[in-house]
Amino acid sequence: MDNTLVILAAGIGNRYGGAKQITPVGPCGEKIIDFSIYDAWKAGFKKVVFIIRKNLEKDFREVIGDRVAKHMEVDYVFQEISPEYEALGRKKPLGTAEAIALCRGHVDGPFAVINADDYYGSHCFGILRELMDRMTGENEYGMMGYRIENTVTDKGQVARGVCRTENGFLLEINERTHIEKRGVCAEYTEDGGETWVPLTAGTPVSMNFWAFTPDIFDYLDAALAEFKAAELPENPTGAECYLPNVVGSLLRAGKVTVEVKECPDKWYGVTYRDDTPSLVEALQRLTDEGNYPSPLWGE
């Protein structure tokens, strides 16, 4: 049974202004997702599941999937906007919890979850893979943690799962959807900027880099049912069911444990189009230093 990498790639990229998942950023035109897949492959992952929008399938297969299929088993899951909510004006799916719930039947053992538009670092996949190799039971999950100061951008707001940990385990996680680089380090607001709460340097945050076992699907289905009954009717066009919030609820209920591994690498992302030049520079430097071959897959 091979560990599987699940990649959240169904985002439309509103803040970025396009399909950032397939924007060239590497020295030979590689996409940011290519580096994550390559790092996972080097760490021993044998299968990758892409969660995408159906209307991206043709381009996604041509630009990414078909090439990856030469090295790993590839599967696709499609996350769409429900017609009933689209009729109300909704422009995006129900969130990351829904995306992972759709993977039921596509994985048969421990699996990792990442975003398509984040560069996580070359060492992290090996660290998480070692943790996953110990995940033989249920209700025992894992997460890669990042320092808040390494995950914010000068270009605007970001969303992060702000964590509280103890002795290497996650105690609490809360999705903060509006974090900005301001003050001594970073601050978040939940009232449109009327008030701000500081986040000190070293605060661990989640970048949606998780390790789960398949029992998570039952929890996700239950959380989505509750979300659709309670939150979604109040805000049918904007409410989202976030994966970190589901995990947080499970922690508060004492149903699961989450071991946290601190990432030794610097995170890079493309939340906004103006983030791209710094990412391109970083990937060129990492390639020049010998961390990656060029072209990435030797093609």
DOVODREN-26094 format. One record per residue (C-alpha): residue number from 0; x, y negated, z; residue in three letters. Coordinates in nm, 4 decimals. Last residue first. Example, Ala and Ser with C-alpha at 12.3 -4.5 7.8 and 13.67 -1.06 7.14 Angstrom:
<nodes>
<node k="1" xx="1.3670" yy="0.1060" zz="0.7140" r="SER"/>
<node k="0" xx="1.2300" yy="0.4500" zz="0.7800" r="ALA"/>
</nodes>
This chain:
<nodes>
<node k="298" xx="1.2876" yy="-1.6003" zz="-2.0016" r="GLU"/>
<node k="297" xx="1.5078" yy="-1.5432" zz="-1.6992" r="GLY"/>
<node k="296" xx="1.2105" yy="-1.5699" zz="-1.4661" r="TRP"/>
<node k="295" xx="1.3119" yy="-1.9110" zz="-1.3295" r="LEU"/>
<node k="294" xx="1.4839" yy="-2.0370" zz="-1.6425" r="PRO"/>
<node k="293" xx="1.7083" yy="-2.1239" zz="-1.4670" r="SER"/>
<node k="292" xx="1.7859" yy="-1.9091" zz="-1.1667" r="PRO"/>
<node k="291" xx="1.6795" yy="-2.0326" zz="-0.8221" r="TYR"/>
<node k="290" xx="1.8543" yy="-2.1071" zz="-0.4937" r="ASN"/>
<node k="289" xx="2.1807" yy="-2.1715" zz="-0.6757" r="GLY"/>
<node k="288" xx="2.2470" yy="-2.5257" zz="-0.5573" r="GLU"/>
<node k="287" xx="2.1566" yy="-2.6585" zz="-0.9045" r="ASP"/>
<node k="286" xx="1.8189" yy="-2.4861" zz="-0.8769" r="THR"/>
<node k="285" xx="1.7512" yy="-2.6405" zz="-0.5363" r="LEU"/>
<node k="284" xx="1.8526" yy="-2.9816" zz="-0.6720" r="ARG"/>
<node k="283" xx="1.6276" yy="-2.9487" zz="-0.9761" r="GLN"/>
<node k="282" xx="1.3419" yy="-2.8379" zz="-0.7526" r="LEU"/>
<node k="281" xx="1.3922" yy="-3.1394" zz="-0.5253" r="ALA"/>
<node k="280" xx="1.4084" yy="-3.3896" zz="-0.8138" r="GLU"/>
<node k="279" xx="1.0912" yy="-3.2518" zz="-0.9734" r="VAL"/>
<node k="278" xx="0.9151" yy="-3.2677" zz="-0.6358" r="LEU"/>
<node k="277" xx="1.0234" yy="-3.6289" zz="-0.5839" r="SER"/>
<node k="276" xx="0.8996" yy="-3.7206" zz="-0.9336" r="PRO"/>
<node k="275" xx="0.5605" yy="-3.5454" zz="-0.8853" r="THR"/>
<node k="274" xx="0.4359" yy="-3.7218" zz="-0.5723" r="ASP"/>
<node k="273" xx="0.3033" yy="-4.0104" zz="-0.7847" r="ASP"/>
<node k="272" xx="0.0437" yy="-3.7708" zz="-0.9301" r="ARG"/>
<node k="271" xx="-0.1028" yy="-3.7209" zz="-0.5827" r="TYR"/>
<node k="270" xx="-0.1293" yy="-3.4113" zz="-0.3632" r="THR"/>
<node k="269" xx="0.1761" yy="-3.2774" zz="-0.5409" r="VAL"/>
<node k="268" xx="0.3639" yy="-3.0925" zz="-0.2697" r="GLY"/>
<node k="267" xx="0.7008" yy="-3.0366" zz="-0.1098" r="TYR"/>
<node k="266" xx="0.7669" yy="-2.8558" zz="0.2169" r="TRP"/>
<node k="265" xx="1.1115" yy="-2.8417" zz="0.3693" r="LYS"/>
<node k="264" xx="1.2365" yy="-2.4999" zz="0.4745" r="ASP"/>
<node k="263" xx="1.2845" yy="-2.3434" zz="0.8200" r="PRO"/>
<node k="262" xx="0.9143" yy="-2.2524" zz="0.8520" r="CYS"/>
<node k="261" xx="0.8047" yy="-2.1829" zz="1.2051" r="GLU"/>
<node k="260" xx="0.6334" yy="-1.8461" zz="1.2475" r="LYS"/>
<node k="259" xx="0.2974" yy="-1.8413" zz="1.4209" r="VAL"/>
<node k="258" xx="0.1269" yy="-1.5250" zz="1.5453" r="GLU"/>
<node k="257" xx="-0.2504" yy="-1.5523" zz="1.5243" r="VAL"/>
<node k="256" xx="-0.4723" yy="-1.3616" zz="1.7673" r="THR"/>
<node k="255" xx="-0.8353" yy="-1.2760" zz="1.7068" r="VAL"/>
<node k="254" xx="-1.1776" yy="-1.2518" zz="1.8731" r="LYS"/>
<node k="253" xx="-1.1172" yy="-1.4784" zz="2.1712" r="GLY"/>
<node k="252" xx="-1.4149" yy="-1.6977" zz="2.0808" r="ALA"/>
<node k="251" xx="-1.1915" yy="-2.0048" zz="2.0699" r="ARG"/>
<node k="250" xx="-0.9530" yy="-1.8189" zz="1.8392" r="LEU"/>
<node k="249" xx="-1.2337" yy="-1.7135" zz="1.6068" r="LEU"/>
<node k="248" xx="-1.3568" yy="-2.0718" zz="1.5891" r="SER"/>
<node k="247" xx="-1.0074" yy="-2.1932" zz="1.5021" r="GLY"/>
<node k="246" xx="-0.9753" yy="-1.9319" zz="1.2280" r="VAL"/>
<node k="245" xx="-1.3003" yy="-2.0576" zz="1.0769" r="VAL"/>
<node k="244" xx="-1.1755" yy="-2.4148" zz="1.1044" r="ASN"/>
<node k="243" xx="-0.8504" yy="-2.3245" zz="0.9293" r="PRO"/>
<node k="242" xx="-1.0449" yy="-2.1670" zz="0.6375" r="LEU"/>
<node k="241" xx="-1.2507" yy="-2.4791" zz="0.5762" r="TYR"/>
<node k="240" xx="-1.6231" yy="-2.4658" zz="0.5015" r="CYS"/>
<node k="239" xx="-1.6906" yy="-2.7817" zz="0.3052" r="GLU"/>
<node k="238" xx="-1.9599" yy="-3.0509" zz="0.3276" r="ALA"/>
<node k="237" xx="-1.9655" yy="-3.3001" zz="0.0381" r="GLY"/>
<node k="236" xx="-2.2680" yy="-3.2654" zz="-0.1895" r="THR"/>
<node k="235" xx="-2.5044" yy="-3.0708" zz="0.0363" r="PRO"/>
<node k="234" xx="-2.4418" yy="-3.2882" zz="0.3434" r="ASN"/>
<node k="233" xx="-2.6982" yy="-3.2128" zz="0.6163" r="GLU"/>
<node k="232" xx="-2.8205" yy="-2.8973" zz="0.4424" r="PRO"/>
<node k="231" xx="-2.4563" yy="-2.7763" zz="0.4263" r="LEU"/>
<node k="230" xx="-2.3850" yy="-2.8019" zz="0.7974" r="GLU"/>
<node k="229" xx="-2.6389" yy="-2.5708" zz="0.9616" r="ALA"/>
<node k="228" xx="-2.7708" yy="-2.2834" zz="0.7491" r="ALA"/>
<node k="227" xx="-2.4996" yy="-2.2818" zz="0.4840" r="LYS"/>
<node k="226" xx="-2.2268" yy="-2.3119" zz="0.7473" r="PHE"/>
<node k="225" xx="-2.3749" yy="-2.0306" zz="0.9569" r="GLU"/>
<node k="224" xx="-2.3813" yy="-1.7992" zz="0.6554" r="ALA"/>
<node k="223" xx="-2.0306" yy="-1.9076" zz="0.5628" r="LEU"/>
<node k="222" xx="-1.9008" yy="-1.8266" zz="0.9111" r="ALA"/>
<node k="221" xx="-2.0594" yy="-1.4810" zz="0.9043" r="ALA"/>
<node k="220" xx="-1.9125" yy="-1.4047" zz="0.5627" r="ASP"/>
<node k="219" xx="-1.5736" yy="-1.5292" zz="0.6773" r="LEU"/>
<node k="218" xx="-1.5742" yy="-1.3076" zz="0.9861" r="TYR"/>
<node k="217" xx="-1.6655" yy="-1.0029" zz="0.7784" r="ASP"/>
<node k="216" xx="-1.3895" yy="-1.0890" zz="0.5310" r="PHE"/>
<node k="215" xx="-1.1239" yy="-1.1283" zz="0.8026" r="ILE"/>
<node k="214" xx="-1.1366" yy="-0.7504" zz="0.8566" r="ASP"/>
<node k="213" xx="-0.9237" yy="-0.7245" zz="0.5415" r="PRO"/>
<node k="212" xx="-0.5992" yy="-0.8115" zz="0.7277" r="THR"/>
<node k="211" xx="-0.4697" yy="-1.1654" zz="0.7209" r="PHE"/>
<node k="210" xx="-0.1449" yy="-1.3593" zz="0.6737" r="ALA"/>
<node k="209" xx="-0.1716" yy="-1.7342" zz="0.6293" r="TRP"/>
<node k="208" xx="-0.0013" yy="-2.0237" zz="0.4510" r="PHE"/>
<node k="207" xx="-0.2848" yy="-2.2762" zz="0.4429" r="ASN"/>
<node k="206" xx="-0.0402" yy="-2.5603" zz="0.5116" r="MET"/>
<node k="205" xx="-0.0978" yy="-2.5365" zz="0.8858" r="SER"/>
<node k="204" xx="0.0472" yy="-2.8000" zz="1.1132" r="VAL"/>
<node k="203" xx="0.2922" yy="-2.7979" zz="1.4013" r="PRO"/>
<node k="202" xx="0.3518" yy="-3.1314" zz="1.5777" r="THR"/>
<node k="201" xx="0.7284" yy="-3.1851" zz="1.5631" r="GLY"/>
<node k="200" xx="0.7034" yy="-3.5596" zz="1.5233" r="ALA"/>
<node k="199" xx="0.4045" yy="-3.7016" zz="1.7089" r="THR"/>
<node k="198" xx="0.0537" yy="-3.7184" zz="1.5642" r="LEU"/>
<node k="197" xx="-0.1208" yy="-4.0437" zz="1.6552" r="PRO"/>
<node k="196" xx="-0.5013" yy="-4.0816" zz="1.6570" r="VAL"/>
<node k="195" xx="-0.6511" yy="-4.3663" zz="1.4535" r="TRP"/>
<node k="194" xx="-0.9731" yy="-4.5639" zz="1.4949" r="THR"/>
<node k="193" xx="-1.1922" yy="-4.7517" zz="1.2466" r="GLU"/>
<node k="192" xx="-1.0134" yy="-4.5805" zz="0.9596" r="GLY"/>
<node k="191" xx="-1.3068" yy="-4.3966" zz="0.8049" r="GLY"/>
<node k="190" xx="-1.4291" yy="-4.2444" zz="1.1288" r="ASP"/>
<node k="189" xx="-1.2251" yy="-3.9262" zz="1.1613" r="GLU"/>
<node k="188" xx="-0.8805" yy="-4.0810" zz="1.1486" r="THR"/>
<node k="187" xx="-0.5362" yy="-3.9246" zz="1.1528" r="TYR"/>
<node k="186" xx="-0.1917" yy="-4.0580" zz="1.2371" r="GLU"/>
<node k="185" xx="0.1633" yy="-3.9854" zz="1.1258" r="ALA"/>
<node k="184" xx="0.5208" yy="-4.0431" zz="1.2430" r="CYS"/>
<node k="183" xx="0.6091" yy="-4.3539" zz="1.4439" r="VAL"/>
<node k="182" xx="0.3140" yy="-4.5463" zz="1.3005" r="GLY"/>
<node k="181" xx="0.1929" yy="-4.4423" zz="0.9595" r="ARG"/>
<node k="180" xx="0.2111" yy="-4.1473" zz="0.7213" r="LYS"/>
<node k="179" xx="-0.1581" yy="-4.0771" zz="0.6747" r="GLU"/>
<node k="178" xx="-0.3902" yy="-3.7967" zz="0.7791" r="ILE"/>
<node k="177" xx="-0.7524" yy="-3.7837" zz="0.6619" r="HIS"/>
<node k="176" xx="-0.8976" yy="-3.4304" zz="0.6459" r="THR"/>
<node k="175" xx="-0.7945" yy="-3.3135" zz="0.9905" r="ARG"/>
<node k="174" xx="-0.8663" yy="-2.9403" zz="1.0145" r="GLU"/>
<node k="173" xx="-0.8394" yy="-2.8322" zz="1.3770" r="ASN"/>
<node k="172" xx="-0.6288" yy="-2.5445" zz="1.5054" r="ILE"/>
<node k="171" xx="-0.6011" yy="-2.4078" zz="1.8589" r="GLU"/>
<node k="170" xx="-0.4010" yy="-2.1540" zz="2.0551" r="LEU"/>
<node k="169" xx="-0.1731" yy="-2.0195" zz="1.7825" r="LEU"/>
<node k="168" xx="0.0957" yy="-1.7850" zz="1.9066" r="PHE"/>
<node k="167" xx="0.4732" yy="-1.8232" zz="1.9280" r="GLY"/>
<node k="166" xx="0.4906" yy="-1.8690" zz="2.3023" r="ASN"/>
<node k="165" xx="0.2248" yy="-2.1412" zz="2.2912" r="GLU"/>
<node k="164" xx="0.0802" yy="-2.3234" zz="1.9917" r="THR"/>
<node k="163" xx="-0.1440" yy="-2.6204" zz="1.9218" r="ARG"/>
<node k="162" xx="-0.2141" yy="-2.6805" zz="1.5556" r="CYS"/>
<node k="161" xx="-0.3269" yy="-2.9570" zz="1.3188" r="VAL"/>
<node k="160" xx="-0.4704" yy="-2.8050" zz="1.0002" r="GLY"/>
<node k="159" xx="-0.3752" yy="-3.0593" zz="0.7387" r="ARG"/>
<node k="158" xx="-0.5535" yy="-3.2871" zz="0.4931" r="ALA"/>
<node k="157" xx="-0.3578" yy="-3.5616" zz="0.3177" r="VAL"/>
<node k="156" xx="-0.3898" yy="-3.9377" zz="0.2779" r="GLN"/>
<node k="155" xx="-0.1921" yy="-4.1584" zz="0.0428" r="GLY"/>
<node k="154" xx="0.1268" yy="-4.1976" zz="-0.1624" r="LYS"/>
<node k="153" xx="0.3908" yy="-4.1962" zz="0.1108" r="ASP"/>
<node k="152" xx="0.3332" yy="-3.8248" zz="0.1601" r="THR"/>
<node k="151" xx="0.2996" yy="-3.6072" zz="0.4687" r="VAL"/>
<node k="150" xx="0.4252" yy="-3.2512" zz="0.5181" r="THR"/>
<node k="149" xx="0.7728" yy="-3.2732" zz="0.6678" r="ASN"/>
<node k="148" xx="0.6695" yy="-3.5097" zz="0.9472" r="GLU"/>
<node k="147" xx="0.3940" yy="-3.2676" zz="1.0490" r="ILE"/>
<node k="146" xx="0.6388" yy="-2.9850" zz="1.1209" r="ARG"/>
<node k="145" xx="0.5330" yy="-2.6697" zz="0.9399" r="TYR"/>
<node k="144" xx="0.3813" yy="-2.3449" zz="1.0682" r="GLY"/>
<node k="143" xx="0.3611" yy="-2.0166" zz="0.8779" r="MET"/>
<node k="142" xx="0.0609" yy="-1.8164" zz="0.9973" r="MET"/>
<node k="141" xx="-0.0161" yy="-1.4628" zz="1.1111" r="GLY"/>
<node k="140" xx="-0.3142" yy="-1.2430" zz="1.1924" r="TYR"/>
<node k="139" xx="-0.4051" yy="-0.9760" zz="1.4461" r="GLU"/>
<node k="138" xx="-0.7807" yy="-0.9064" zz="1.4473" r="ASN"/>
<node k="137" xx="-0.7335" yy="-0.5577" zz="1.3024" r="GLU"/>
<node k="136" xx="-0.4514" yy="-0.3037" zz="1.3044" r="GLY"/>
<node k="135" xx="-0.1400" yy="-0.2390" zz="1.0972" r="THR"/>
<node k="134" xx="0.0008" yy="-0.5914" zz="1.0938" r="MET"/>
<node k="133" xx="0.3696" yy="-0.5108" zz="1.1550" r="ARG"/>
<node k="132" xx="0.4609" yy="-0.5260" zz="0.7837" r="ASP"/>
<node k="131" xx="0.2761" yy="-0.8561" zz="0.7724" r="MET"/>
<node k="130" xx="0.5261" yy="-1.0153" zz="1.0110" r="LEU"/>
<node k="129" xx="0.8163" yy="-0.9071" zz="0.7913" r="GLU"/>
<node k="128" xx="0.6305" yy="-1.0442" zz="0.4878" r="ARG"/>
<node k="127" xx="0.5835" yy="-1.3746" zz="0.6687" r="LEU"/>
<node k="126" xx="0.9568" yy="-1.4213" zz="0.7123" r="ILE"/>
<node k="125" xx="1.0326" yy="-1.3068" zz="0.3584" r="GLY"/>
<node k="124" xx="0.7745" yy="-1.5463" zz="0.2182" r="PHE"/>
<node k="123" xx="0.9129" yy="-1.8356" zz="0.4201" r="CYS"/>
<node k="122" xx="1.2714" yy="-1.8260" zz="0.2962" r="HIS"/>
<node k="121" xx="1.2327" yy="-1.9885" zz="-0.0475" r="SER"/>
<node k="120" xx="1.0331" yy="-2.2923" zz="0.0593" r="GLY"/>
<node k="119" xx="0.6607" yy="-2.3720" zz="0.0702" r="TYR"/>
<node k="118" xx="0.6097" yy="-2.5663" zz="-0.2523" r="TYR"/>
<node k="117" xx="0.2430" yy="-2.6645" zz="-0.2470" r="ASP"/>
<node k="116" xx="-0.0056" yy="-2.6962" zz="-0.5337" r="ASP"/>
<node k="115" xx="-0.1316" yy="-2.3391" zz="-0.5606" r="ALA"/>
<node k="114" xx="-0.2196" yy="-2.3119" zz="-0.1921" r="ASN"/>
<node k="113" xx="-0.1165" yy="-1.9993" zz="-0.0040" r="ILE"/>
<node k="112" xx="-0.2760" yy="-1.6858" zz="0.1424" r="VAL"/>
<node k="111" xx="-0.0952" yy="-1.3655" zz="0.2415" r="ALA"/>
<node k="110" xx="-0.2469" yy="-1.0187" zz="0.2409" r="PHE"/>
<node k="109" xx="-0.2575" yy="-0.7164" zz="0.4699" r="PRO"/>
<node k="108" xx="-0.4354" yy="-0.4205" zz="0.3080" r="GLY"/>
<node k="107" xx="-0.6754" yy="-0.3269" zz="0.0306" r="ASP"/>
<node k="106" xx="-0.7140" yy="-0.6527" zz="-0.1597" r="VAL"/>
<node k="105" xx="-0.9525" yy="-0.7327" zz="-0.4472" r="HIS"/>
<node k="104" xx="-1.2591" yy="-0.5781" zz="-0.2828" r="GLY"/>
<node k="103" xx="-1.3275" yy="-0.8884" zz="-0.0754" r="ARG"/>
<node k="102" xx="-1.1483" yy="-1.1758" zz="-0.2474" r="CYS"/>
<node k="101" xx="-1.4629" yy="-1.3922" zz="-0.2583" r="LEU"/>
<node k="100" xx="-1.4323" yy="-1.4493" zz="0.1166" r="ALA"/>
<node k="99" xx="-1.0982" yy="-1.6208" zz="0.0503" r="ILE"/>
<node k="98" xx="-1.2592" yy="-1.8837" zz="-0.1717" r="ALA"/>
<node k="97" xx="-1.5583" yy="-1.9305" zz="0.0610" r="GLU"/>
<node k="96" xx="-1.3244" yy="-2.0141" zz="0.3498" r="ALA"/>
<node k="95" xx="-1.1323" yy="-2.2498" zz="0.1221" r="THR"/>
<node k="94" xx="-1.4276" yy="-2.4709" zz="0.0440" r="GLY"/>
<node k="93" xx="-1.7879" yy="-2.4754" zz="-0.0771" r="LEU"/>
<node k="92" xx="-1.7163" yy="-2.5329" zz="-0.4444" r="PRO"/>
<node k="91" xx="-1.6818" yy="-2.8830" zz="-0.5955" r="LYS"/>
<node k="90" xx="-1.8908" yy="-3.1483" zz="-0.7748" r="LYS"/>
<node k="89" xx="-2.2216" yy="-3.1287" zz="-0.5850" r="ARG"/>
<node k="88" xx="-2.4921" yy="-3.3423" zz="-0.7459" r="GLY"/>
<node k="87" xx="-2.8043" yy="-3.1734" zz="-0.6097" r="LEU"/>
<node k="86" xx="-2.8290" yy="-2.9538" zz="-0.9208" r="ALA"/>
<node k="85" xx="-2.4720" yy="-2.8450" zz="-0.8533" r="GLU"/>
<node k="84" xx="-2.5926" yy="-2.7247" zz="-0.5154" r="TYR"/>
<node k="83" xx="-2.8524" yy="-2.4860" zz="-0.6601" r="GLU"/>
<node k="82" xx="-2.6180" yy="-2.3920" zz="-0.9448" r="PRO"/>
<node k="81" xx="-2.3540" yy="-2.2684" zz="-0.6957" r="SER"/>
<node k="80" xx="-2.0217" yy="-2.4314" zz="-0.7731" r="ILE"/>
<node k="79" xx="-1.7693" yy="-2.1732" zz="-0.8861" r="GLU"/>
<node k="78" xx="-1.4879" yy="-1.9665" zz="-0.7410" r="GLN"/>
<node k="77" xx="-1.3538" yy="-1.7019" zz="-0.9784" r="PHE"/>
<node k="76" xx="-1.1244" yy="-1.4224" zz="-0.8602" r="VAL"/>
<node k="75" xx="-0.8409" yy="-1.2986" zz="-1.0804" r="TYR"/>
<node k="74" xx="-0.5946" yy="-1.0099" zz="-1.0525" r="ASP"/>
<node k="73" xx="-0.2280" yy="-0.9733" zz="-1.1438" r="VAL"/>
<node k="72" xx="0.0087" yy="-0.6817" zz="-1.0711" r="GLU"/>
<node k="71" xx="0.3603" yy="-0.8217" zz="-1.0621" r="MET"/>
<node k="70" xx="0.6608" yy="-0.8743" zz="-1.2929" r="HIS"/>
<node k="69" xx="0.5297" yy="-0.8869" zz="-1.6500" r="LYS"/>
<node k="68" xx="0.1919" yy="-1.0016" zz="-1.5148" r="ALA"/>
<node k="67" xx="0.3601" yy="-1.3237" zz="-1.4040" r="VAL"/>
<node k="66" xx="0.3971" yy="-1.4276" zz="-1.7690" r="ARG"/>
<node k="65" xx="0.0338" yy="-1.3523" zz="-1.8499" r="ASP"/>
<node k="64" xx="-0.0883" yy="-1.5382" zz="-1.5410" r="GLY"/>
<node k="63" xx="0.0930" yy="-1.8687" zz="-1.5736" r="ILE"/>
<node k="62" xx="0.0507" yy="-2.0754" zz="-1.8924" r="VAL"/>
<node k="61" xx="-0.1623" yy="-1.8427" zz="-2.1034" r="GLU"/>
<node k="60" xx="-0.3644" yy="-1.6988" zz="-1.8169" r="ARG"/>
<node k="59" xx="-0.4253" yy="-2.0396" zz="-1.6625" r="PHE"/>
<node k="58" xx="-0.5213" yy="-2.1964" zz="-1.9935" r="ASP"/>
<node k="57" xx="-0.7833" yy="-1.9289" zz="-2.0633" r="LYS"/>
<node k="56" xx="-0.9082" yy="-1.9089" zz="-1.7046" r="GLU"/>
<node k="55" xx="-0.9496" yy="-2.2774" zz="-1.6307" r="LEU"/>
<node k="54" xx="-1.3241" yy="-2.2843" zz="-1.7070" r="ASN"/>
<node k="53" xx="-1.3726" yy="-1.9921" zz="-1.4692" r="LYS"/>
<node k="52" xx="-1.2384" yy="-2.1891" zz="-1.1754" r="ARG"/>
<node k="51" xx="-0.9471" yy="-2.0198" zz="-1.0050" r="ILE"/>
<node k="50" xx="-0.8570" yy="-1.7841" zz="-0.7215" r="ILE"/>
<node k="49" xx="-0.5429" yy="-1.6033" zz="-0.8381" r="PHE"/>
<node k="48" xx="-0.4653" yy="-1.2650" zz="-0.6831" r="VAL"/>
<node k="47" xx="-0.0994" yy="-1.1609" zz="-0.6808" r="VAL"/>
<node k="46" xx="0.0402" yy="-0.8107" zz="-0.6407" r="LYS"/>
<node k="45" xx="0.3818" yy="-0.6621" zz="-0.5685" r="LYS"/>
<node k="44" xx="0.5116" yy="-0.8795" zz="-0.2852" r="PHE"/>
<node k="43" xx="0.8685" yy="-0.7809" zz="-0.1986" r="GLY"/>
<node k="42" xx="1.0310" yy="-1.1017" zz="-0.0785" r="ALA"/>
<node k="41" xx="1.1737" yy="-1.1712" zz="-0.4256" r="LYS"/>
<node k="40" xx="0.8199" yy="-1.1466" zz="-0.5628" r="TRP"/>
<node k="39" xx="0.6983" yy="-1.3947" zz="-0.3001" r="ALA"/>
<node k="38" xx="0.9745" yy="-1.6412" zz="-0.3900" r="ASP"/>
<node k="37" xx="0.8916" yy="-1.6035" zz="-0.7609" r="TYR"/>
<node k="36" xx="0.5208" yy="-1.6543" zz="-0.6940" r="ILE"/>
<node k="35" xx="0.5909" yy="-1.9671" zz="-0.4907" r="SER"/>
<node k="34" xx="0.8272" yy="-2.1014" zz="-0.7571" r="PHE"/>
<node k="33" xx="0.5808" yy="-2.0358" zz="-1.0379" r="ASP"/>
<node k="32" xx="0.3028" yy="-2.2190" zz="-0.8493" r="ILE"/>
<node k="31" xx="0.4979" yy="-2.5443" zz="-0.8809" r="ILE"/>
<node k="30" xx="0.4954" yy="-2.5020" zz="-1.2578" r="LYS"/>
<node k="29" xx="0.8079" yy="-2.4241" zz="-1.4583" r="GLU"/>
<node k="28" xx="0.9049" yy="-2.6573" zz="-1.7421" r="GLY"/>
<node k="27" xx="1.2670" yy="-2.5491" zz="-1.7625" r="CYS"/>
<node k="26" xx="1.3989" yy="-2.7674" zz="-1.4781" r="PRO"/>
<node k="25" xx="1.0729" yy="-2.7224" zz="-1.2825" r="GLY"/>
<node k="24" xx="0.7783" yy="-2.9648" zz="-1.2554" r="VAL"/>
<node k="23" xx="0.5417" yy="-2.8727" zz="-1.5404" r="PRO"/>
<node k="22" xx="0.1712" yy="-2.9357" zz="-1.4519" r="THR"/>
<node k="21" xx="-0.0304" yy="-2.6127" zz="-1.4401" r="ILE"/>
<node k="20" xx="-0.1632" yy="-2.6277" zz="-1.0821" r="GLN"/>
<node k="19" xx="-0.1959" yy="-3.0055" zz="-1.1113" r="LYS"/>
<node k="18" xx="-0.5125" yy="-2.9690" zz="-1.3171" r="ALA"/>
<node k="17" xx="-0.5908" yy="-3.3394" zz="-1.3288" r="GLY"/>
<node k="16" xx="-0.6031" yy="-3.6690" zz="-1.1409" r="GLY"/>
<node k="15" xx="-0.3996" yy="-3.5962" zz="-0.8304" r="TYR"/>
<node k="14" xx="-0.6719" yy="-3.7073" zz="-0.5919" r="ARG"/>
<node k="13" xx="-0.9347" yy="-3.5090" zz="-0.7807" r="ASN"/>
<node k="12" xx="-0.7261" yy="-3.1945" zz="-0.8284" r="GLY"/>
<node k="11" xx="-1.0065" yy="-2.9603" zz="-0.9323" r="ILE"/>
<node k="10" xx="-0.9189" yy="-2.7050" zz="-0.6708" r="GLY"/>
<node k="9" xx="-0.9639" yy="-2.3418" zz="-0.7786" r="ALA"/>
<node k="8" xx="-0.5984" yy="-2.2475" zz="-0.7274" r="ALA"/>
<node k="7" xx="-0.5951" yy="-2.0843" zz="-0.3840" r="LEU"/>
<node k="6" xx="-0.3333" yy="-1.8116" zz="-0.4277" r="ILE"/>
<node k="5" xx="-0.3665" yy="-1.4661" zz="-0.2718" r="VAL"/>
<node k="4" xx="-0.0383" yy="-1.2735" zz="-0.2330" r="LEU"/>
<node k="3" xx="-0.0793" yy="-0.8990" zz="-0.1788" r="THR"/>
<node k="2" xx="0.1105" yy="-0.6564" zz="0.0411" r="ASN"/>
<node k="1" xx="0.1655" yy="-0.3213" zz="-0.1222" r="ASP"/>
<node k="0" xx="0.0000" yy="0.0000" zz="0.0000" r="MET"/>
</nodes>
